[in-house]
Each structure stands twice: as structure tokens, then as C-alpha cells.
Amino acid sequence: MNHSIFLILVQLSFCLNLFGQEYQKVITVQSPFYKSIDHVLMSADGKTIIAVDKDGHLFSWDAFSGSLSRIMRTFKSNIDKIAISPDNKLIATFSNYQIFLWDNEKGVQLNTLNVSGNSTGLLFHPSNKTLYYALYNDVFKVAISNFSNPVKIYSTSNTITSLNITEDEKIILISESGNLTLMNLDEQKIKNELSVCPQIKQVGISQNFIICLCSDSNIYSFTLKENILKNTEVIQMPDATYVSLLPDKNRVLLIVLDETRKLIWKTKNEKLINAKGLPENITALNFGADKNHLITGSNDGSVSVFKIPGIADEKDTPLNETTSRTSTAEKLELTAAGLPKTLNNRTVKLHPPVEVKSTQIELLIWDDEHVDSDTISLNFNGKWILENYMVTHEKKKLTVTLERGKPNFLIMHAHNLGTFPPNTAAVSFNDGNKDQVLTLKSDLKRSDALHFIIKD
């Protein structure tokens, strides 16, 4: 089957029954350029969603509110590999024989390392101080503090396909052709080598349990104890192309997509069922660090996080329906005239009053300057009518109803400062005679607002 994949949930001792269960969407975010997503991942603490589109733009979202916190143009074309440090402060990307190191908090490039080949593996050491990368037959490490001086720590005649670090943070697991090699991180000495299959395609690790998805359509499972790999079971699973381990070490999750880019389940008894609730046209996928969540990217630039049915528990993770949206309506202080004075402890600055003839007006909201990840919420007469919205050149339509005999106001609340502070948004409407376009500017201390007056 050409490029077709099925989502397979296999229990190594018996088939896990998930019929009728549905993926529960936690949150969906949208890239501002609507380009196909090539990579998705989540920070180790589960607080940040990261995606890269086909043009090399890297986006960071707050996983709770969904607000876009960062846009970085990491390369002029697509990115081959990406890794995030465990403390969420650094991002490494690989493109066109170069490794780029980024400050994830400030959104700036810190360093560039030119290399002599294409990277087949890229990961941070759990200490956040070292980056490991593989080039064809070699593995290198480079200190973050001395990024221009990499050190070769391993060489082989085989092609290296992936790098992984065990959960005890002591062993780097190198997959090369059909072999697994274990190297002690501190001593940089080979502890164990094992021939597994003709060609290893994917490796999954959970606790001291390791699985390999191979080109011979088999899944090979191993236990790791005292640096020794012991083979435990072989399962035949044709057509699978992606592998991961769930928190329960006895369950293996194999993920791929069919021709329509739609995930479906395939169980050990060959029965097929849809993976309900997942988007179509998936172009990238990954797992959260807790292995309880699946992150998907689509060809329209959207990124979604889902709970894996029957696995995730809300109390075990910060990602759940009640926390995915952050309420911004906390405190609104009015003047004696009923106009806003402060909102969420920020001073409200009112524009001069605008007269309109109708009690119902249609608003268009967009960014008429630089699209730089400005994320806003709009409060109309004390109620939130738009929350955690990133303004782009595309116009967002909203309809509001004004009240006679009462002050009517629209406040723009900023969630970030974007690349070019302050946050700006153009607001257009028809006042009954002509179209008006006004610009609101807000930062983290002050919020701009419009004051509407109904003209009889």
C-alpha cells in the first residue's frame, strides 16, 4: 500500500478494545498563514504547542488559552528536524546543512552551526546544556555555551536513523540500519549493541521498555535492565510506519495515515474502525511528553491537541477542557458615567465618541500593519465577544447590538506585544452615512476602547 497508514493500537498480550471510543479535542489553534504544517510538538511541561509550516515559519501557542505567543522565520524553506529543550527555553532546528539555535522565550536566533550532511537525529540532553545530533554515520554533541565546537562521540559504518534518550537520562539509544546501540551519556562508552532486524524505521521508549518498528513489518519489543536489552516479543504488523509507547509499557501505539490523510484504527484482529473526532488531511503528528495526548497538524495550518481515548486522565495533565480557554473577564471598573475606567487592572483609554444611526452594527477586525502574532480579546459592554484571537490581514466579522440610554463601548485587551509593540487592530464599521476605519492600540498596561453613541 503506497504511503498508506493505519492507526493501530495493539496490546502486546491481548488486543485492547477501543470500539466506539472517540478522541476528545482539547484545543485547536490556527497559524496565521494557513500553510501546511510539517512538524508539531509540545513542551515537556505541556504548556506550549509548537508547529512549523512548510515555509519554515515556527509558531508557539499557549496550550491553555490558545493565544499565539511567537512567530519565528527559522529558515527560508522547510525544516527537516526540530527539537525543544526540556525547560522550554531553547529550540533547535535543522535545514540545509545548518543547525539553528533559538531563544524560545525571546524569539531570537542565538547561534548557527554549519554541518557536513543531513541530520537524521536531533535532541537536547535533559540538563538543557547539550545538543546531540546525527549525520549519516556519526553522532555529535555540542555544548550550548560553546555552539561552534561540536565533538564526535560515535561513528559507525551504518546509516543512523534516530536518536533517543532513556527516561532515566543515562543512556542515548542510537538506531542504525537494523541495529540498536546503547551509549552511556556520562562516560560516552558503548554499553550494549544488538542486531534487531533488516532496517529499523521507528523507536519508542517508555520507562525501561523499548519497541522497534522495522521494515520487515514486525514490532520488536525489549526490556532494558542494567544496560542489557532483552527481547520479549515480536508482533507482525504490516503497513505501520509510526510507533510510540503509551504510559502503560504493555501497549504500543502505531500511527500513520491513509490516502485521504485520515487516521483510522487497525486492531490486531484486522478489524478497521475510524478514529472519531480527528481532523482530516493530517500532515504532521506527535505525542505530548505524557503520551496521553496526540498533537496533529493539518494542511490548512491548524494544529489540534486530543486526548487518546481510554488513556488520558484530566487530573494527570494540565490540558483539559476547563483550562484550554482562559477567561479574561475578571475585573471591569466603570466611571460614574458608566464608561470603562480599568479592565483587569489596565487603564482604559477611550477614543472620542463615535455617532452611529443603528443599534446594530457590523464590525470588521484585522491587522492593517505587520502580522506579528498580536493576540487580543474584545470586550463589548462588559461581555467578551472575542477571546484569544490572533489578528491577521484576514478580516474577522462581528455583529454587536447597542443599547439605548446606556453607554456602549468596545475595549481591546492585549494578550501579548507581538514582534512590533504595541498590539494594533483596525476596526471598521458603517455609522449610517459612511464607512469608518479606526485603529486600536493596546499593550500590557493600557487598553484602547471605542465609545459608540446612538444618534436619533
Buried (B, 14 or more C-beta within 10 A) or exposed (E): EEEEBBBBBBBBEEEBEBEEBBBBBBBBBBBBBEBBBBBBBBBBEBBBBBBBBBBBBBBBBBBBBBBBBBBBEBBEEBBBBBBBBBBBBBBBBBBEBEBBBBBBEEBEBBBEBEBEEBBBBBBBBBEBEBBBBBBBBBBBBBBBEEBEEBEEBBEBEBEBBBBBBBBEEBBBBBBBBBBBBBBBBEEEEEBBBBEBBEBBBBBBBBBBBBBBBBEBEBBBBBBBEEBEBEEEEEBEBEBBBBBBBBBBBBBBBBBBBBEEBBBBBBBBEEEEBEBBBBBEBBBBBBBBBBBBBBBBBBBBBBBBBBBBBEBBEBEEBEBBEEBBEBEBBEEBEBEEEEBBEBBBEBEBBBBEEBEBEBEEBEBBBBBBBEBBBBBBBBBBBEEBBBBBBBBBEEBBEBEBEBEEEEBBBBBBBBBBBBBEBBBBBBBBBBBEEEEEEBEBBBBBEBBBBBBBEBEE
